[in-house]
Amino acid sequence: MFIIGLTGGVASGKTTATNYFLNKGIEIIDADEISRSLQIKGAEGYRKIIDKFGRKILNDDESINRKILRELAFNDATNKKWLENLMHPMIQKEVLTRLENVQSNWCVYSAPLWSAKHKFNRTLVIDAPEHIQLLRISERDGCTEEIARNIINNQISRQERNCFASDLIMNDGSIAEFQKKLDFYCKLYSNLAHEQKN
């Protein structure tokens, strides 16, 4: 299986990119989506998170309030570590199951971060200048610039992330410009996957 590892900083355009590939018929294995599915009511992650933090983190419909959970993680390194230790093994197990069932010629594994031990055929990193990230986070989450900056600072550095890239897109223009760049890589990956198969 020809696998593209896709990552990028917060509000860089990862979701736009994965939606683009999805519309082209490419299967997406999204670590964030898997993480959310493991935290829905009744799921293993949900139960363990409630045991740890109590019912104060629930919405009225008893779903986990992701904003509160994110703040608990970003404001306390111990909480962040605990959540990572809980969620990462469960996410990894689900990822492997989904990889075994991929039907498209190649697929995209999308995650906010991964380490050098992850091996992909290509790695596509989406980047955006910090001032654009700050604006997008503030608009998306309705938060202050200070909180937006804190979210960015809690991720691995831009330099460290970009070092993983075999391919890098700077998403600093219009949606149309971004899609043109994605067109190029979609064609490239389709050709490389075809070559590998033959």
C-alpha positions in Angstrom: 0.0 0.0 0.0 1.3 3.4 -1.0 0.8 5.7 2.0 1.1 9.4 2.2 1.7 10.8 5.7 0.0 14.2 5.9 0.6 16.7 8.7 0.7 20.4 9.4 0.5 23.0 12.1 -2.9 23.9 13.6 -5.0 25.9 11.1 -2.6 25.3 8.3 -5.1 23.6 6.0 -4.9 19.9 6.8 -8.7 19.5 6.7 -9.0 21.3 3.4 -6.3 19.0 2.0 -7.9 15.8 3.3 -11.3 16.9 1.9 -9.7 17.6 -1.4 -8.1 14.1 -1.6 -11.3 12.5 -0.4 -13.2 14.1 -3.2 -10.7 12.6 -5.6 -11.6 9.1 -4.3 -8.6 8.7 -2.0 -9.2 7.1 1.3 -8.3 9.1 4.4 -7.3 7.7 7.7 -7.6 10.7 10.0 -6.1 10.4 13.5 -8.2 13.3 14.8 -11.4 11.7 13.6 -10.4 8.4 15.1 -9.6 10.1 18.4 -13.0 11.8 18.4 -14.8 8.5 17.6 -13.0 6.9 20.6 -14.3 9.7 22.8 -18.0 9.4 22.0 -20.4 8.4 24.7 -19.9 4.8 25.7 -16.5 4.3 24.0 -13.4 3.2 26.0 -11.7 6.6 25.7 -14.9 8.4 26.9 -15.2 6.3 30.0 -11.5 6.7 31.0 -11.6 10.4 30.4 -14.7 10.8 32.6 -13.1 8.7 35.3 -10.0 11.0 35.2 -11.6 14.5 35.0 -15.1 14.0 36.2 -18.5 15.0 34.7 -17.5 18.7 34.8 -16.1 18.3 31.3 -19.4 17.1 29.8 -21.8 19.1 27.7 -25.6 19.0 28.5 -26.0 16.1 26.1 -23.3 14.2 28.0 -20.8 14.4 25.1 -17.2 15.5 26.0 -16.7 19.3 25.8 -13.6 19.2 23.6 -12.8 22.9 24.3 -12.6 22.2 28.1 -10.6 19.0 27.5 -8.2 20.9 25.2 -7.7 23.6 27.9 -7.1 21.0 30.6 -4.4 19.4 28.3 -2.8 22.7 27.2 -2.7 24.2 30.7 -1.2 21.2 32.4 1.7 19.1 31.0 0.7 16.1 33.2 -2.9 16.1 31.8 -1.5 16.3 28.3 0.8 13.4 28.9 -1.9 11.3 30.5 -4.3 11.9 27.5 -1.5 11.0 25.0 -0.7 7.8 26.9 -4.4 6.9 26.9 -5.3 7.8 23.3 -2.2 7.0 21.2 -2.3 3.2 21.6 -6.0 3.1 20.9 -5.6 5.3 17.8 -2.7 3.3 16.5 -4.7 0.0 16.8 -7.6 1.5 14.8 -5.3 3.0 12.2 -3.7 -0.4 11.5 -7.2 -2.0 11.1 -8.2 0.7 8.7 -5.0 0.4 6.7 -5.7 -3.3 6.1 -9.1 -2.4 4.6 -8.1 0.4 2.2 -9.7 0.1 -1.3 -8.2 3.1 -3.1 -4.8 2.8 -5.0 -3.1 4.9 -2.3 -4.2 6.5 0.9 -3.5 9.4 3.2 -2.7 9.1 6.9 -3.5 12.5 8.5 -2.3 13.4 12.0 -1.4 16.6 13.8 2.0 15.1 14.6 4.0 11.9 14.4 7.6 10.9 15.0 10.5 9.7 12.9 9.5 6.0 13.6 6.5 6.4 11.4 7.4 5.3 7.9 5.5 6.5 4.8 6.2 6.4 1.1 6.0 10.3 1.0 5.3 12.8 3.7 3.3 16.0 2.8 3.5 18.8 5.2 1.1 21.7 5.0 2.4 25.0 6.4 1.1 28.5 6.9 2.7 31.7 8.3 2.1 32.2 12.0 0.1 35.4 11.5 -2.4 33.5 9.2 -2.6 30.6 11.7 -3.4 33.0 14.6 -6.2 34.7 12.5 -7.7 31.3 11.5 -7.6 29.9 15.0 -9.2 33.0 16.5 -12.0 33.0 13.9 -12.5 29.2 14.1 -12.5 28.9 17.9 -13.7 32.3 18.9 -10.7 32.7 21.2 -8.2 35.4 22.0 -4.9 35.8 20.2 -3.2 34.7 23.4 -5.0 31.4 23.5 -4.4 30.9 19.8 -0.7 31.6 20.3 -0.6 29.1 23.2 -2.2 26.4 21.0 0.6 27.0 18.3 3.3 27.0 21.0 2.1 23.7 22.4 2.8 21.9 19.0 6.2 20.8 17.7 8.1 23.7 16.1 7.5 24.6 12.4 11.2 23.8 11.7 10.9 20.3 13.3 7.7 19.5 11.5 9.0 20.6 8.1 12.1 18.4 8.5 9.7 15.4 8.1 8.6 16.6 4.7 9.5 15.0 1.4 6.8 17.4 0.0 5.9 20.8 1.5 3.0 23.1 0.6 2.9 26.7 1.9 -0.8 27.6 2.3 -0.5 31.3 2.4 -2.8 32.4 -0.5 -6.3 31.8 -1.8 -8.2 28.4 -1.7 -7.8 28.3 -5.5 -4.0 28.6 -5.2 -4.0 25.9 -2.5 -6.0 23.5 -4.7 -3.6 24.0 -7.6 -0.8 22.9 -5.3 -2.8 19.9 -4.1 -3.6 19.0 -7.8 0.1 18.7 -8.5 0.7 16.4 -5.6 -2.4 14.3 -6.2 -1.2 13.6 -9.8 2.3 12.8 -8.5 1.1 10.4 -5.8 -1.2 8.6 -8.3 1.7 8.1 -10.7 4.1 6.9 -7.9 1.4 4.5 -6.5 0.9 3.2 -10.1 4.6 2.7 -10.6 5.0 0.9 -7.3 2.1 -1.5 -8.1 3.7 -2.3 -11.5 
